Amino acid sequence: MTAEWTPVFVLPNIPLEAAIGCEIAALAPAHDRRVATLKRTPHAQAFPQPFH
């Protein structure tokens, strides 16, 4: 798994209990460690405020 993730899109109406993914892509729930890490990056500023 890569150490760097780039958010591409948000699917707020799809609740996930666990991440679904592979080596190059993932759908991850808000509580996933990758999402928590991304929330602290400048990339997160591209998303509307309710997604932070």
PDB file of N, CA, C and O in Angstrom:
ATOM      1  N   MET A   1       0.843  -1.184   0.000  1.00  0.00           N
ATOM      2  CA  MET A   1       0.000   0.000   0.000  1.00  0.00           C
ATOM      3  C   MET A   1       0.884   1.242   0.000  1.00  0.00           C
ATOM      4  O   MET A   1       1.901   1.302   0.690  1.00  0.00           O
ATOM      5  N   THR A   2       0.485   2.198  -0.765  1.00  0.00           N
ATOM      6  CA  THR A   2       1.253   3.433  -0.851  1.00  0.00           C
ATOM      7  C   THR A   2       1.052   4.291   0.390  1.00  0.00           C
ATOM      8  O   THR A   2       0.007   4.222   1.039  1.00  0.00           O
ATOM      9  N   ALA A   3       2.047   5.090   0.715  1.00  0.00           N
ATOM     10  CA  ALA A   3       1.974   5.943   1.903  1.00  0.00           C
ATOM     11  C   ALA A   3       1.250   7.248   1.617  1.00  0.00           C
ATOM     12  O   ALA A   3       0.817   7.926   2.549  1.00  0.00           O
ATOM     13  N   GLU A   4       1.110   7.614   0.352  1.00  0.00           N
ATOM     14  CA  GLU A   4       0.480   8.878  -0.008  1.00  0.00           C
ATOM     15  C   GLU A   4      -0.821   8.622  -0.760  1.00  0.00           C
ATOM     16  O   GLU A   4      -0.862   7.845  -1.714  1.00  0.00           O
ATOM     17  N   TRP A   5      -1.869   9.281  -0.318  1.00  0.00           N
ATOM     18  CA  TRP A   5      -3.173   9.137  -0.957  1.00  0.00           C
ATOM     19  C   TRP A   5      -3.641  10.495  -1.423  1.00  0.00           C
ATOM     20  O   TRP A   5      -3.429  11.492  -0.733  1.00  0.00           O
ATOM     21  N   THR A   6      -4.274  10.553  -2.579  1.00  0.00           N
ATOM     22  CA  THR A   6      -4.838  11.774  -3.117  1.00  0.00           C
ATOM     23  C   THR A   6      -6.348  11.602  -3.227  1.00  0.00           C
ATOM     24  O   THR A   6      -6.815  10.699  -3.921  1.00  0.00           O
ATOM     25  N   PRO A   7      -7.119  12.455  -2.553  1.00  0.00           N
ATOM     26  CA  PRO A   7      -8.567  12.337  -2.670  1.00  0.00           C
ATOM     27  C   PRO A   7      -9.005  12.736  -4.075  1.00  0.00           C
ATOM     28  O   PRO A   7      -8.520  13.723  -4.628  1.00  0.00           O
ATOM     29  N   VAL A   8      -9.919  11.969  -4.642  1.00  0.00           N
ATOM     30  CA  VAL A   8     -10.382  12.235  -5.994  1.00  0.00           C
ATOM     31  C   VAL A   8     -11.830  12.701  -5.968  1.00  0.00           C
ATOM     32  O   VAL A   8     -12.200  13.625  -6.692  1.00  0.00           O
ATOM     33  N   PHE A   9     -12.647  12.069  -5.139  1.00  0.00           N
ATOM     34  CA  PHE A   9     -14.042  12.473  -5.014  1.00  0.00           C
ATOM     35  C   PHE A   9     -14.588  12.015  -3.670  1.00  0.00           C
ATOM     36  O   PHE A   9     -13.982  11.193  -2.981  1.00  0.00           O
ATOM     37  N   VAL A  10     -15.735  12.559  -3.314  1.00  0.00           N
ATOM     38  CA  VAL A  10     -16.395  12.238  -2.048  1.00  0.00           C
ATOM     39  C   VAL A  10     -17.763  11.655  -2.355  1.00  0.00           C
ATOM     40  O   VAL A  10     -18.501  12.181  -3.189  1.00  0.00           O
ATOM     41  N   LEU A  11     -18.093  10.576  -1.682  1.00  0.00           N
ATOM     42  CA  LEU A  11     -19.407   9.953  -1.812  1.00  0.00           C
ATOM     43  C   LEU A  11     -20.073   9.969  -0.430  1.00  0.00           C
ATOM     44  O   LEU A  11     -20.112   8.942   0.247  1.00  0.00           O
ATOM     45  N   PRO A  12     -20.591  11.115  -0.013  1.00  0.00           N
ATOM     46  CA  PRO A  12     -21.101  11.240   1.349  1.00  0.00           C
ATOM     47  C   PRO A  12     -22.348  10.409   1.636  1.00  0.00           C
ATOM     48  O   PRO A  12     -22.653  10.156   2.802  1.00  0.00           O
ATOM     49  N   ASN A  13     -23.068   9.981   0.618  1.00  0.00           N
ATOM     50  CA  ASN A  13     -24.285   9.222   0.852  1.00  0.00           C
ATOM     51  C   ASN A  13     -24.082   7.712   0.823  1.00  0.00           C
ATOM     52  O   ASN A  13     -25.057   6.960   0.814  1.00  0.00           O
ATOM     53  N   ILE A  14     -22.833   7.259   0.807  1.00  0.00           N
ATOM     54  CA  ILE A  14     -22.543   5.827   0.830  1.00  0.00           C
ATOM     55  C   ILE A  14     -21.847   5.490   2.145  1.00  0.00           C
ATOM     56  O   ILE A  14     -20.635   5.661   2.273  1.00  0.00           O
ATOM     57  N   PRO A  15     -22.614   5.011   3.120  1.00  0.00           N
ATOM     58  CA  PRO A  15     -22.004   4.655   4.401  1.00  0.00           C
ATOM     59  C   PRO A  15     -21.208   3.345   4.281  1.00  0.00           C
ATOM     60  O   PRO A  15     -21.706   2.357   3.742  1.00  0.00           O
ATOM     61  N   LEU A  16     -20.000   3.352   4.776  1.00  0.00           N
ATOM     62  CA  LEU A  16     -19.151   2.165   4.757  1.00  0.00           C
ATOM     63  C   LEU A  16     -18.696   1.841   6.173  1.00  0.00           C
ATOM     64  O   LEU A  16     -18.331   2.734   6.938  1.00  0.00           O
ATOM     65  N   GLU A  17     -18.722   0.577   6.509  1.00  0.00           N
ATOM     66  CA  GLU A  17     -18.180   0.131   7.796  1.00  0.00           C
ATOM     67  C   GLU A  17     -16.671  -0.054   7.706  1.00  0.00           C
ATOM     68  O   GLU A  17     -15.945   0.185   8.671  1.00  0.00           O
ATOM     69  N   ALA A  18     -16.208  -0.484   6.528  1.00  0.00           N
ATOM     70  CA  ALA A  18     -14.781  -0.741   6.321  1.00  0.00           C
ATOM     71  C   ALA A  18     -14.410  -0.303   4.906  1.00  0.00           C
ATOM     72  O   ALA A  18     -15.271  -0.176   4.035  1.00  0.00           O
ATOM     73  N   ALA A  19     -13.138  -0.078   4.696  1.00  0.00           N
ATOM     74  CA  ALA A  19     -12.651   0.330   3.379  1.00  0.00           C
ATOM     75  C   ALA A  19     -12.768  -0.810   2.380  1.00  0.00           C
ATOM     76  O   ALA A  19     -12.673  -1.986   2.730  1.00  0.00           O
ATOM     77  N   ILE A  20     -12.974  -0.430   1.134  1.00  0.00           N
ATOM     78  CA  ILE A  20     -12.986  -1.360   0.014  1.00  0.00           C
ATOM     79  C   ILE A  20     -11.912  -0.842  -0.929  1.00  0.00           C
ATOM     80  O   ILE A  20     -11.990   0.299  -1.384  1.00  0.00           O
ATOM     81  N   GLY A  21     -10.925  -1.650  -1.224  1.00  0.00           N
ATOM     82  CA  GLY A  21      -9.889  -1.114  -2.088  1.00  0.00           C
ATOM     83  C   GLY A  21      -8.875  -2.126  -2.541  1.00  0.00           C
ATOM     84  O   GLY A  21      -8.959  -3.317  -2.241  1.00  0.00           O
ATOM     85  N   CYS A  22      -7.912  -1.611  -3.275  1.00  0.00           N
ATOM     86  CA  CYS A  22      -6.799  -2.388  -3.781  1.00  0.00           C
ATOM     87  C   CYS A  22      -5.551  -1.506  -3.725  1.00  0.00           C
ATOM     88  O   CYS A  22      -5.537  -0.481  -3.043  1.00  0.00           O
ATOM     89  N   GLU A  23      -4.531  -1.901  -4.429  1.00  0.00           N
ATOM     90  CA  GLU A  23      -3.261  -1.177  -4.370  1.00  0.00           C
ATOM     91  C   GLU A  23      -3.341   0.249  -4.912  1.00  0.00           C
ATOM     92  O   GLU A  23      -2.605   1.119  -4.448  1.00  0.00           O
ATOM     93  N   ILE A  24      -4.215   0.504  -5.879  1.00  0.00           N
ATOM     94  CA  ILE A  24      -4.231   1.819  -6.526  1.00  0.00           C
ATOM     95  C   ILE A  24      -5.439   2.687  -6.198  1.00  0.00           C
ATOM     96  O   ILE A  24      -5.445   3.872  -6.531  1.00  0.00           O
ATOM     97  N   ALA A  25      -6.466   2.127  -5.553  1.00  0.00           N
ATOM     98  CA  ALA A  25      -7.666   2.918  -5.267  1.00  0.00           C
ATOM     99  C   ALA A  25      -8.400   2.348  -4.060  1.00  0.00           C
ATOM    100  O   ALA A  25      -8.259   1.173  -3.721  1.00  0.00           O
ATOM    101  N   ALA A  26      -9.185   3.207  -3.422  1.00  0.00           N
ATOM    102  CA  ALA A  26      -9.969   2.746  -2.271  1.00  0.00           C
ATOM    103  C   ALA A  26     -11.193   3.629  -2.075  1.00  0.00           C
ATOM    104  O   ALA A  26     -11.157   4.833  -2.328  1.00  0.00           O
ATOM    105  N   LEU A  27     -12.262   3.014  -1.625  1.00  0.00           N
ATOM    106  CA  LEU A  27     -13.411   3.725  -1.071  1.00  0.00           C
ATOM    107  C   LEU A  27     -13.252   3.552   0.427  1.00  0.00           C
ATOM    108  O   LEU A  27     -13.217   2.428   0.927  1.00  0.00           O
ATOM    109  N   ALA A  28     -13.158   4.648   1.134  1.00  0.00           N
ATOM    110  CA  ALA A  28     -12.855   4.558   2.558  1.00  0.00           C
ATOM    111  C   ALA A  28     -13.875   5.340   3.382  1.00  0.00           C
ATOM    112  O   ALA A  28     -14.273   6.438   2.993  1.00  0.00           O
ATOM    113  N   PRO A  29     -14.302   4.780   4.522  1.00  0.00           N
ATOM    114  CA  PRO A  29     -15.229   5.499   5.395  1.00  0.00           C
ATOM    115  C   PRO A  29     -14.527   6.655   6.100  1.00  0.00           C
ATOM    116  O   PRO A  29     -13.299   6.705   6.161  1.00  0.00           O
ATOM    117  N   ALA A  30     -15.310   7.569   6.625  1.00  0.00           N
ATOM    118  CA  ALA A  30     -14.754   8.765   7.277  1.00  0.00           C
ATOM    119  C   ALA A  30     -13.817   8.423   8.423  1.00  0.00           C
ATOM    120  O   ALA A  30     -12.899   9.193   8.704  1.00  0.00           O
ATOM    121  N   HIS A  31     -14.017   7.293   9.095  1.00  0.00           N
ATOM    122  CA  HIS A  31     -13.166   6.940  10.236  1.00  0.00           C
ATOM    123  C   HIS A  31     -11.886   6.181   9.837  1.00  0.00           C
ATOM    124  O   HIS A  31     -11.096   5.806  10.704  1.00  0.00           O
ATOM    125  N   ASP A  32     -11.682   5.957   8.540  1.00  0.00           N
ATOM    126  CA  ASP A  32     -10.477   5.273   8.062  1.00  0.00           C
ATOM    127  C   ASP A  32      -9.245   6.139   8.342  1.00  0.00           C
ATOM    128  O   ASP A  32      -9.316   7.362   8.228  1.00  0.00           O
ATOM    129  N   ARG A  33      -8.145   5.534   8.699  1.00  0.00           N
ATOM    130  CA  ARG A  33      -6.924   6.286   9.039  1.00  0.00           C
ATOM    131  C   ARG A  33      -6.430   7.132   7.875  1.00  0.00           C
ATOM    132  O   ARG A  33      -5.882   8.212   8.090  1.00  0.00           O
ATOM    133  N   ARG A  34      -6.614   6.659   6.637  1.00  0.00           N
ATOM    134  CA  ARG A  34      -6.181   7.436   5.471  1.00  0.00           C
ATOM    135  C   ARG A  34      -7.005   8.705   5.323  1.00  0.00           C
ATOM    136  O   ARG A  34      -6.470   9.759   4.979  1.00  0.00           O
ATOM    137  N   VAL A  35      -8.298   8.608   5.580  1.00  0.00           N
ATOM    138  CA  VAL A  35      -9.173   9.776   5.494  1.00  0.00           C
ATOM    139  C   VAL A  35      -8.823  10.760   6.602  1.00  0.00           C
ATOM    140  O   VAL A  35      -8.758  11.966   6.362  1.00  0.00           O
ATOM    141  N   ALA A  36      -8.599  10.257   7.808  1.00  0.00           N
ATOM    142  CA  ALA A  36      -8.222  11.126   8.928  1.00  0.00           C
ATOM    143  C   ALA A  36      -6.931  11.879   8.614  1.00  0.00           C
ATOM    144  O   ALA A  36      -6.808  13.061   8.935  1.00  0.00           O
ATOM    145  N   THR A  37      -5.981  11.207   7.996  1.00  0.00           N
ATOM    146  CA  THR A  37      -4.724  11.850   7.616  1.00  0.00           C
ATOM    147  C   THR A  37      -4.955  12.898   6.536  1.00  0.00           C
ATOM    148  O   THR A  37      -4.397  13.993   6.609  1.00  0.00           O
ATOM    149  N   LEU A  38      -5.768  12.579   5.539  1.00  0.00           N
ATOM    150  CA  LEU A  38      -6.038  13.523   4.457  1.00  0.00           C
ATOM    151  C   LEU A  38      -6.768  14.766   4.932  1.00  0.00           C
ATOM    152  O   LEU A  38      -6.592  15.842   4.361  1.00  0.00           O
ATOM    153  N   LYS A  39      -7.580  14.635   5.964  1.00  0.00           N
ATOM    154  CA  LYS A  39      -8.310  15.788   6.495  1.00  0.00           C
ATOM    155  C   LYS A  39      -7.368  16.876   7.002  1.00  0.00           C
ATOM    156  O   LYS A  39      -7.762  18.038   7.107  1.00  0.00           O
ATOM    157  N   ARG A  40      -6.140  16.511   7.312  1.00  0.00           N
ATOM    158  CA  ARG A  40      -5.168  17.474   7.842  1.00  0.00           C
ATOM    159  C   ARG A  40      -4.257  18.048   6.757  1.00  0.00           C
ATOM    160  O   ARG A  40      -3.285  18.735   7.072  1.00  0.00           O
ATOM    161  N   THR A  41      -4.557  17.775   5.486  1.00  0.00           N
ATOM    162  CA  THR A  41      -3.706  18.240   4.385  1.00  0.00           C
ATOM    163  C   THR A  41      -4.379  19.350   3.589  1.00  0.00           C
ATOM    164  O   THR A  41      -5.589  19.549   3.700  1.00  0.00           O
ATOM    165  N   PRO A  42      -3.605  20.072   2.789  1.00  0.00           N
ATOM    166  CA  PRO A  42      -4.193  21.103   1.923  1.00  0.00           C
ATOM    167  C   PRO A  42      -5.203  20.539   0.917  1.00  0.00           C
ATOM    168  O   PRO A  42      -6.097  21.260   0.474  1.00  0.00           O
ATOM    169  N   HIS A  43      -5.068  19.248   0.550  1.00  0.00           N
ATOM    170  CA  HIS A  43      -6.021  18.633  -0.378  1.00  0.00           C
ATOM    171  C   HIS A  43      -7.444  18.731   0.158  1.00  0.00           C
ATOM    172  O   HIS A  43      -8.387  18.890  -0.617  1.00  0.00           O
ATOM    173  N   ALA A  44      -7.602  18.640   1.442  1.00  0.00           N
ATOM    174  CA  ALA A  44      -8.935  18.657   2.050  1.00  0.00           C
ATOM    175  C   ALA A  44      -9.636  19.991   1.833  1.00  0.00           C
ATOM    176  O   ALA A  44     -10.865  20.049   1.866  1.00  0.00           O
ATOM    177  N   GLN A  45      -8.899  21.038   1.619  1.00  0.00           N
ATOM    178  CA  GLN A  45      -9.491  22.348   1.417  1.00  0.00           C
ATOM    179  C   GLN A  45     -10.300  22.417   0.117  1.00  0.00           C
ATOM    180  O   GLN A  45     -11.127  23.314  -0.047  1.00  0.00           O
ATOM    181  N   ALA A  46     -10.070  21.488  -0.798  1.00  0.00           N
ATOM    182  CA  ALA A  46     -10.800  21.473  -2.067  1.00  0.00           C
ATOM    183  C   ALA A  46     -12.234  20.974  -1.900  1.00  0.00           C
ATOM    184  O   ALA A  46     -13.062  21.167  -2.790  1.00  0.00           O
ATOM    185  N   PHE A  47     -12.534  20.333  -0.763  1.00  0.00           N
ATOM    186  CA  PHE A  47     -13.865  19.788  -0.528  1.00  0.00           C
ATOM    187  C   PHE A  47     -14.707  20.760   0.283  1.00  0.00           C
ATOM    188  O   PHE A  47     -14.164  21.536   1.070  1.00  0.00           O
ATOM    189  N   PRO A  48     -16.018  20.732   0.105  1.00  0.00           N
ATOM    190  CA  PRO A  48     -16.900  21.613   0.887  1.00  0.00           C
ATOM    191  C   PRO A  48     -16.720  21.396   2.384  1.00  0.00           C
ATOM    192  O   PRO A  48     -16.365  20.300   2.816  1.00  0.00           O
ATOM    193  N   GLN A  49     -16.957  22.408   3.155  1.00  0.00           N
ATOM    194  CA  GLN A  49     -16.744  22.389   4.605  1.00  0.00           C
ATOM    195  C   GLN A  49     -17.392  21.195   5.327  1.00  0.00           C
ATOM    196  O   GLN A  49     -16.752  20.623   6.209  1.00  0.00           O
ATOM    197  N   PRO A  50     -18.620  20.796   4.999  1.00  0.00           N
ATOM    198  CA  PRO A  50     -19.229  19.683   5.747  1.00  0.00           C
ATOM    199  C   PRO A  50     -18.451  18.361   5.665  1.00  0.00           C
ATOM    200  O   PRO A  50     -18.681  17.468   6.481  1.00  0.00           O
ATOM    201  N   PHE A  51     -17.555  18.223   4.715  1.00  0.00           N
ATOM    202  CA  PHE A  51     -16.785  16.989   4.570  1.00  0.00           C
ATOM    203  C   PHE A  51     -15.510  16.975   5.395  1.00  0.00           C
ATOM    204  O   PHE A  51     -14.806  15.965   5.407  1.00  0.00           O
ATOM    205  N   HIS A  52     -15.193  18.049   6.076  1.00  0.00           N
ATOM    206  CA  HIS A  52     -13.950  18.114   6.860  1.00  0.00           C
ATOM    207  C   HIS A  52     -14.141  17.440   8.183  1.00  0.00           C
ATOM    208  O   HIS A  52     -13.212  17.387   8.988  1.00  0.00           O
TER     209      HIS A  52
END
